[in-house]
Amino acid sequence: MATVQRADGASTSASFTTRPLHPSLGAEVIGLDVSQPLAPSTLAALKDVWRARHILLFRGQTLSDAQQIAFSKNFGTLDVHIEDDKTSTRQREILRVANVDDEGNTMDPSDPRYRYYSILTSVWHTDGSYRVVPSFASNLYALEVPAEGGNTCFADCVAAYTALPAATKARIAGKHMVHSYANTRYFARELPPLSPDQLAALPPATHPIVRTHADGRKSLYISANVARNVGGMPVEEGEALLRELLAFVEQPQFVYCHQWKVGDLLMWDNRGTLHRVTPWDAGKYRRHLRRTEIKGTEIPV
């Protein structure tokens, strides 16, 4: 039994321990089986650690689709991806992040479903930023992982914003970036086009480059797979600003890279982090992960 210090100063008993994954972000939660219902005190303690560290890792888990969904619902309402061919045919809340289909067949590397992930997840991004009310969090569970490559790296956008030069903070203050799901086809033009209904369901959303969180912390809120335009700037100038900010964020002091093991469950707060996948050989290895996404409840300010 561990005692976890809550954000409000109180102490909460919880049946797990933690260790940091990186000086800036991430905590491994040790001694907790998330396939089972969680006691209210345990859930409260988890949320406090998560709030402070942005990322939680649970190793050695054995989760069915239903158990992953049930665990994720402890933190909010689940979202469903707009493109049906990316989701599980059994549970729409499950997004396949894989080169493996629902029947367990390995996809050809040219398969558009695999190409979607190989292109769009290899750059720094935050899930669901193209929504007017962006995603709160994501949970990703590993069923099969490659022997080399295919790691997921995370960047702490709160720490990165804090460390920005004063001149850069002044330059981006008050500026907004346009996040549009239609840009997935700009960055990955080989993919099948989106339907008119899909485009209508996800109109472009405008979010501040500097997001202020409920606790007063500020973070960079940017994404390289759905965002290009900055309000009041020519497109090329906005793209250059995005590249500059991404180069700052990806410095080692802000980044934790996770090397997957089968049974890992990672959950992260999309509002204060970016993530990307490192290259791997899809013609040689299978990579099969299941993701659930938790809806946001706040429009960024």
Secondary structure as UniProt FT lines:
FT   STRAND          2..5
FT   TURN            7..8
FT   STRAND          11..14
FT   STRAND          17..20
FT   STRAND          27..30
FT   TURN            34..35
FT   HELIX           40..53
FT   STRAND          55..58
FT   HELIX           65..72
FT   TURN            73..74
FT   HELIX           84..86
FT   TURN            92..93
FT   STRAND          95..98
FT   TURN            102..103
FT   TURN            109..110
FT   HELIX           112..120
FT   TURN            127..130
FT   STRAND          137..144
FT   STRAND          152..156
FT   HELIX           157..163
FT   HELIX           166..172
FT   TURN            173..174
FT   STRAND          176..179
FT   HELIX           181..183
FT   HELIX           184..187
FT   TURN            189..190
FT   HELIX           196..201
FT   STRAND          205..208
FT   STRAND          210..212
FT   TURN            214..215
FT   STRAND          218..220
FT   TURN            224..226
FT   STRAND          227..230
FT   TURN            231..232
FT   HELIX           235..249
FT   HELIX           252..254
FT   STRAND          255..258
FT   TURN            262..263
FT   STRAND          265..269
FT   TURN            270..271
FT   STRAND          273..277
FT   TURN            282..284
FT   STRAND          288..294
//
